[in-house]
Amino acid sequence: MKYFIKISAIVILFVLTISCERYDKKKNYFINKITRGNFEEVTKQVTRLLEESGFSVVTELDLHTRIMNNQDDVVMKPYRILGTCNASIAYQNILEEENIGVFIPCKVLIKEIDFNTIEVVFINPNAFMEEFNNDQLATSAKDVTDIFKSVLEVL
């Protein structure tokens, strides 16, 4: 089993290396802010701010826990991925492009950098939706990006 995990890790690193070569550093795929505070409290604050902005957290993955539970000798700082969605915006986007669901829910990463230093990272929908060449999706993406930026400003 350990052999399989090591091989899997090598394959993942290889794929990530290839992906990084294609990564367009001129595009801002992510928007982020580093803030001070307790990891759990920052998570609660982000969730509350999203809800106040019309978004629900529909998934929550504590990746650090999953990794540490499944791999021996791994220690990882808190690393949580939230899936957030505004049902009305999602529905309008699905009507416009039925395969848009691969981008839903929007991801929010909350990770501990150091004790009481937390980075909050949102996906930037603008960077992805422009690839569809669809004015409705572009407008929606801009609106969602603006909401995400306003959440970061309040943090």
PyRosetta script that sets phi, psi and omega in degrees:
from pyrosetta import init, pose_from_sequence

init()
pose = pose_from_sequence("MKYFIKISAIVILFVLTISCERYDKKKNYFINKITRGNFEEVTKQVTRLLEESGFSVVTELDLHTRIMNNQDDVVMKPYRILGTCNASIAYQNILEEENIGVFIPCKVLIKEIDFNTIEVVFINPNAFMEEFNNDQLATSAKDVTDIFKSVLEVL")
pose.set_psi(1, -42.9)
pose.set_omega(1, 179.2)
pose.set_phi(2, -62.7)
pose.set_psi(2, -36.1)
pose.set_omega(2, 178.0)
pose.set_phi(3, -62.0)
pose.set_psi(3, -44.2)
pose.set_omega(3, 178.7)
pose.set_phi(4, -61.2)
pose.set_psi(4, -43.0)
pose.set_omega(4, 179.8)
pose.set_phi(5, -63.4)
pose.set_psi(5, -41.6)
pose.set_omega(5, 179.9)
pose.set_phi(6, -65.6)
pose.set_psi(6, -43.0)
pose.set_omega(6, 178.1)
pose.set_phi(7, -63.3)
pose.set_psi(7, -43.6)
pose.set_omega(7, 179.0)
pose.set_phi(8, -60.0)
pose.set_psi(8, -42.0)
pose.set_omega(8, 179.6)
pose.set_phi(9, -63.7)
pose.set_psi(9, -40.0)
pose.set_omega(9, 178.6)
pose.set_phi(10, -64.3)
pose.set_psi(10, -43.6)
pose.set_omega(10, 179.2)
pose.set_phi(11, -62.7)
pose.set_psi(11, -44.0)
pose.set_omega(11, 179.4)
pose.set_phi(12, -62.3)
pose.set_psi(12, -43.9)
pose.set_omega(12, 178.7)
pose.set_phi(13, -62.6)
pose.set_psi(13, -38.6)
pose.set_omega(13, 178.0)
pose.set_phi(14, -62.9)
pose.set_psi(14, -47.3)
pose.set_omega(14, -180.0)
pose.set_phi(15, -62.6)
pose.set_psi(15, -43.1)
pose.set_omega(15, 179.0)
pose.set_phi(16, -63.0)
pose.set_psi(16, -38.0)
pose.set_omega(16, 178.6)
pose.set_phi(17, -62.8)
pose.set_psi(17, -44.8)
pose.set_omega(17, 178.0)
pose.set_phi(18, -63.7)
pose.set_psi(18, -43.3)
pose.set_omega(18, -179.8)
pose.set_phi(19, -62.2)
pose.set_psi(19, -40.5)
pose.set_omega(19, -178.9)
pose.set_phi(20, -64.4)
pose.set_psi(20, -30.2)
pose.set_omega(20, 178.0)
pose.set_phi(21, -65.6)
pose.set_psi(21, -29.1)
pose.set_omega(21, -179.7)
pose.set_phi(22, -89.4)
pose.set_psi(22, -10.0)
pose.set_omega(22, -176.3)
pose.set_phi(23, -65.4)
pose.set_psi(23, 122.3)
pose.set_omega(23, -179.4)
pose.set_phi(24, -85.1)
pose.set_psi(24, 103.4)
pose.set_omega(24, -175.0)
pose.set_phi(25, -70.6)
pose.set_psi(25, -12.4)
pose.set_omega(25, 178.4)
pose.set_phi(26, -78.0)
pose.set_psi(26, -24.0)
pose.set_omega(26, 178.2)
pose.set_phi(27, -86.3)
pose.set_psi(27, 144.3)
pose.set_omega(27, 176.3)
pose.set_phi(28, -97.5)
pose.set_psi(28, 86.6)
pose.set_omega(28, -178.1)
pose.set_phi(29, -69.8)
pose.set_psi(29, -20.2)
pose.set_omega(29, -176.3)
pose.set_phi(30, -132.6)
pose.set_psi(30, 151.7)
pose.set_omega(30, 169.2)
pose.set_phi(31, -124.4)
pose.set_psi(31, 140.0)
pose.set_omega(31, -172.3)
pose.set_phi(32, -147.2)
pose.set_psi(32, 168.2)
pose.set_omega(32, 174.5)
pose.set_phi(33, -153.5)
pose.set_psi(33, 140.5)
pose.set_omega(33, 173.8)
pose.set_phi(34, -101.0)
pose.set_psi(34, 130.7)
pose.set_omega(34, -177.7)
pose.set_phi(35, -133.5)
pose.set_psi(35, 164.4)
pose.set_omega(35, 177.8)
pose.set_phi(36, -99.0)
pose.set_psi(36, 141.3)
pose.set_omega(36, 176.6)
pose.set_phi(37, 149.9)
pose.set_psi(37, 172.4)
pose.set_omega(37, 177.7)
pose.set_phi(38, -73.1)
pose.set_psi(38, 138.8)
pose.set_omega(38, -176.8)
pose.set_phi(39, -54.0)
pose.set_psi(39, -49.4)
pose.set_omega(39, -178.0)
pose.set_phi(40, -66.0)
pose.set_psi(40, -39.2)
pose.set_omega(40, -179.8)
pose.set_phi(41, -67.9)
pose.set_psi(41, -39.9)
pose.set_omega(41, 177.2)
pose.set_phi(42, -63.9)
pose.set_psi(42, -41.2)
pose.set_omega(42, 177.8)
pose.set_phi(43, -59.3)
pose.set_psi(43, -45.7)
pose.set_omega(43, 178.9)
pose.set_phi(44, -62.7)
pose.set_psi(44, -40.4)
pose.set_omega(44, -179.8)
pose.set_phi(45, -65.6)
pose.set_psi(45, -43.9)
pose.set_omega(45, 178.3)
pose.set_phi(46, -61.3)
pose.set_psi(46, -45.7)
pose.set_omega(46, 179.4)
pose.set_phi(47, -59.8)
pose.set_psi(47, -44.9)
pose.set_omega(47, 179.5)
pose.set_phi(48, -62.8)
pose.set_psi(48, -45.2)
pose.set_omega(48, -179.7)
pose.set_phi(49, -64.1)
pose.set_psi(49, -37.9)
pose.set_omega(49, 176.4)
pose.set_phi(50, -64.1)
pose.set_psi(50, -45.2)
pose.set_omega(50, 179.7)
pose.set_phi(51, -62.3)
pose.set_psi(51, -39.4)
pose.set_omega(51, 177.4)
pose.set_phi(52, -65.3)
pose.set_psi(52, -21.7)
pose.set_omega(52, 179.9)
pose.set_phi(53, -96.1)
pose.set_psi(53, 5.9)
pose.set_omega(53, 177.0)
pose.set_phi(54, 93.5)
pose.set_psi(54, 9.6)
pose.set_omega(54, -179.6)
pose.set_phi(55, -108.2)
pose.set_psi(55, 143.1)
pose.set_omega(55, 175.2)
pose.set_phi(56, -110.1)
pose.set_psi(56, 146.3)
pose.set_omega(56, 171.5)
pose.set_phi(57, -86.6)
pose.set_psi(57, 113.6)
pose.set_omega(57, -175.5)
pose.set_phi(58, -102.3)
pose.set_psi(58, -18.0)
pose.set_omega(58, 174.5)
pose.set_phi(59, -141.0)
pose.set_psi(59, 151.5)
pose.set_omega(59, 176.8)
pose.set_phi(60, -145.8)
pose.set_psi(60, 123.1)
pose.set_omega(60, -178.3)
pose.set_phi(61, -124.9)
pose.set_psi(61, 116.2)
pose.set_omega(61, 173.5)
pose.set_phi(62, -87.8)
pose.set_psi(62, 87.0)
pose.set_omega(62, -173.6)
pose.set_phi(63, -63.8)
pose.set_psi(63, -37.0)
pose.set_omega(63, -179.5)
pose.set_phi(64, -60.0)
pose.set_psi(64, -39.5)
pose.set_omega(64, 179.7)
pose.set_phi(65, -67.5)
pose.set_psi(65, -45.0)
pose.set_omega(65, -180.0)
pose.set_phi(66, -61.8)
pose.set_psi(66, -43.2)
pose.set_omega(66, -178.9)
pose.set_phi(67, -66.0)
pose.set_psi(67, -46.3)
pose.set_omega(67, -177.8)
pose.set_phi(68, -66.9)
pose.set_psi(68, -31.4)
pose.set_omega(68, 178.4)
pose.set_phi(69, -73.9)
pose.set_psi(69, -23.3)
pose.set_omega(69, -175.0)
pose.set_phi(70, -107.3)
pose.set_psi(70, -4.4)
pose.set_omega(70, -179.6)
pose.set_phi(71, -134.7)
pose.set_psi(71, 131.2)
pose.set_omega(71, 179.1)
pose.set_phi(72, -70.8)
pose.set_psi(72, 148.2)
pose.set_omega(72, 173.5)
pose.set_phi(73, 59.4)
pose.set_psi(73, 31.0)
pose.set_omega(73, 177.3)
pose.set_phi(74, -112.6)
pose.set_psi(74, 128.0)
pose.set_omega(74, 174.5)
pose.set_phi(75, -121.5)
pose.set_psi(75, 129.7)
pose.set_omega(75, -175.3)
pose.set_phi(76, -139.3)
pose.set_psi(76, 138.5)
pose.set_omega(76, 176.1)
pose.set_phi(77, -69.2)
pose.set_psi(77, 158.3)
pose.set_omega(77, 179.0)
pose.set_phi(78, -52.5)
pose.set_psi(78, 133.3)
pose.set_omega(78, -175.0)
pose.set_phi(79, -149.2)
pose.set_psi(79, 101.4)
pose.set_omega(79, -173.8)
pose.set_phi(80, -117.6)
pose.set_psi(80, 135.4)
pose.set_omega(80, 177.4)
pose.set_phi(81, -113.1)
pose.set_psi(81, 122.2)
pose.set_omega(81, 176.0)
pose.set_phi(82, -103.7)
pose.set_psi(82, 138.9)
pose.set_omega(82, 170.6)
pose.set_phi(83, -103.4)
pose.set_psi(83, 121.2)
pose.set_omega(83, -175.3)
pose.set_phi(84, -123.1)
pose.set_psi(84, 146.2)
pose.set_omega(84, -173.5)
pose.set_phi(85, -150.5)
pose.set_psi(85, 139.9)
pose.set_omega(85, 167.7)
pose.set_phi(86, -104.7)
pose.set_psi(86, 110.4)
pose.set_omega(86, -171.8)
pose.set_phi(87, -58.5)
pose.set_psi(87, -38.8)
pose.set_omega(87, -178.8)
pose.set_phi(88, -65.5)
pose.set_psi(88, -46.7)
pose.set_omega(88, 178.8)
pose.set_phi(89, -64.5)
pose.set_psi(89, -42.7)
pose.set_omega(89, 179.6)
pose.set_phi(90, -59.6)
pose.set_psi(90, -45.2)
pose.set_omega(90, -179.3)
pose.set_phi(91, -61.3)
pose.set_psi(91, -45.9)
pose.set_omega(91, 178.9)
pose.set_phi(92, -61.1)
pose.set_psi(92, -38.8)
pose.set_omega(92, 179.2)
pose.set_phi(93, -69.8)
pose.set_psi(93, -35.8)
pose.set_omega(93, 177.1)
pose.set_phi(94, -65.6)
pose.set_psi(94, -38.7)
pose.set_omega(94, 176.7)
pose.set_phi(95, -62.5)
pose.set_psi(95, -33.7)
pose.set_omega(95, -178.8)
pose.set_phi(96, -79.1)
pose.set_psi(96, -38.9)
pose.set_omega(96, -178.4)
pose.set_phi(97, -148.0)
pose.set_psi(97, 104.2)
pose.set_omega(97, -171.5)
pose.set_phi(98, -65.7)
pose.set_psi(98, -19.7)
pose.set_omega(98, 179.1)
pose.set_phi(99, -91.0)
pose.set_psi(99, 5.9)
pose.set_omega(99, -178.7)
pose.set_phi(100, -62.9)
pose.set_psi(100, -17.1)
pose.set_omega(100, -179.0)
pose.set_phi(101, -56.8)
pose.set_psi(101, -21.2)
pose.set_omega(101, 177.4)
pose.set_phi(102, -66.7)
pose.set_psi(102, -16.8)
pose.set_omega(102, 178.8)
pose.set_phi(103, -101.5)
pose.set_psi(103, 0.3)
pose.set_omega(103, -176.9)
pose.set_phi(104, -110.2)
pose.set_psi(104, 135.8)
pose.set_omega(104, 0.7)
pose.set_phi(105, -80.5)
pose.set_psi(105, 161.8)
pose.set_omega(105, 174.5)
pose.set_phi(106, -67.2)
pose.set_psi(106, 143.3)
pose.set_omega(106, -177.8)
pose.set_phi(107, -96.7)
pose.set_psi(107, 140.8)
pose.set_omega(107, 173.4)
pose.set_phi(108, -128.3)
pose.set_psi(108, 126.1)
pose.set_omega(108, 179.4)
pose.set_phi(109, -105.8)
pose.set_psi(109, 130.2)
pose.set_omega(109, 174.6)
pose.set_phi(110, -122.7)
pose.set_psi(110, 120.4)
pose.set_omega(110, -176.2)
pose.set_phi(111, -137.6)
pose.set_psi(111, 144.8)
pose.set_omega(111, 177.7)
pose.set_phi(112, -86.0)
pose.set_psi(112, 126.3)
pose.set_omega(112, 177.1)
pose.set_phi(113, -90.6)
pose.set_psi(113, -50.6)
pose.set_omega(113, 174.3)
pose.set_phi(114, -143.5)
pose.set_psi(114, 175.4)
pose.set_omega(114, 178.8)
pose.set_phi(115, -54.9)
pose.set_psi(115, 121.8)
pose.set_omega(115, -180.0)
pose.set_phi(116, 62.6)
pose.set_psi(116, 19.1)
pose.set_omega(116, 171.6)
pose.set_phi(117, -121.3)
pose.set_psi(117, 112.6)
pose.set_omega(117, -172.2)
pose.set_phi(118, -121.1)
pose.set_psi(118, 137.1)
pose.set_omega(118, 173.1)
pose.set_phi(119, -106.7)
pose.set_psi(119, 132.0)
pose.set_omega(119, 176.0)
pose.set_phi(120, -112.0)
pose.set_psi(120, 125.1)
pose.set_omega(120, -175.0)
pose.set_phi(121, -126.3)
pose.set_psi(121, 124.4)
pose.set_omega(121, 175.8)
pose.set_phi(122, -106.9)
pose.set_psi(122, 146.4)
pose.set_omega(122, 168.3)
pose.set_phi(123, -65.7)
pose.set_psi(123, 148.0)
pose.set_omega(123, 176.9)
pose.set_phi(124, -102.6)
pose.set_psi(124, 98.3)
pose.set_omega(124, -177.7)
pose.set_phi(125, -57.2)
pose.set_psi(125, -29.7)
pose.set_omega(125, 178.3)
pose.set_phi(126, -55.4)
pose.set_psi(126, -41.4)
pose.set_omega(126, -175.2)
pose.set_phi(127, -65.7)
pose.set_psi(127, -29.3)
pose.set_omega(127, -176.8)
pose.set_phi(128, -95.5)
pose.set_psi(128, -38.0)
pose.set_omega(128, -174.4)
pose.set_phi(129, -72.9)
pose.set_psi(129, -23.2)
pose.set_omega(129, 179.0)
pose.set_phi(130, -64.5)
pose.set_psi(130, -20.9)
pose.set_omega(130, 179.4)
pose.set_phi(131, -68.4)
pose.set_psi(131, -19.1)
pose.set_omega(131, -178.5)
pose.set_phi(132, -82.7)
pose.set_psi(132, -13.5)
pose.set_omega(132, -177.0)
pose.set_phi(133, 50.6)
pose.set_psi(133, 49.9)
pose.set_omega(133, -177.3)
pose.set_phi(134, -132.8)
pose.set_psi(134, 116.5)
pose.set_omega(134, -175.7)
pose.set_phi(135, -59.9)
pose.set_psi(135, -39.9)
pose.set_omega(135, -179.9)
pose.set_phi(136, -63.2)
pose.set_psi(136, -45.6)
pose.set_omega(136, 178.8)
pose.set_phi(137, -66.1)
pose.set_psi(137, -37.9)
pose.set_omega(137, 178.9)
pose.set_phi(138, -63.7)
pose.set_psi(138, -41.7)
pose.set_omega(138, 178.2)
pose.set_phi(139, -64.8)
pose.set_psi(139, -44.9)
pose.set_omega(139, 178.2)
pose.set_phi(140, -60.5)
pose.set_psi(140, -44.6)
pose.set_omega(140, 179.9)
pose.set_phi(141, -61.8)
pose.set_psi(141, -40.7)
pose.set_omega(141, 178.3)
pose.set_phi(142, -63.2)
pose.set_psi(142, -43.4)
pose.set_omega(142, 179.3)
pose.set_phi(143, -61.0)
pose.set_psi(143, -45.2)
pose.set_omega(143, -179.6)
pose.set_phi(144, -66.6)
pose.set_psi(144, -42.4)
pose.set_omega(144, 178.0)
pose.set_phi(145, -60.2)
pose.set_psi(145, -42.1)
pose.set_omega(145, 178.0)
pose.set_phi(146, -61.6)
pose.set_psi(146, -40.0)
pose.set_omega(146, 177.5)
pose.set_phi(147, -64.0)
pose.set_psi(147, -45.5)
pose.set_omega(147, 179.3)
pose.set_phi(148, -61.6)
pose.set_psi(148, -40.7)
pose.set_omega(148, 178.0)
pose.set_phi(149, -63.8)
pose.set_psi(149, -38.6)
pose.set_omega(149, 180.0)
pose.set_phi(150, -67.3)
pose.set_psi(150, -34.8)
pose.set_omega(150, 175.1)
pose.set_phi(151, -62.7)
pose.set_psi(151, -44.6)
pose.set_omega(151, 179.4)
pose.set_phi(152, -63.8)
pose.set_psi(152, -36.9)
pose.set_omega(152, 179.6)
pose.set_phi(153, -61.8)
pose.set_psi(153, -36.3)
pose.set_omega(153, -178.1)
pose.set_phi(154, -73.8)
pose.set_psi(154, -29.7)
pose.set_omega(154, -178.6)
pose.set_phi(155, -58.0)
pose.dump_pdb("model.pdb")
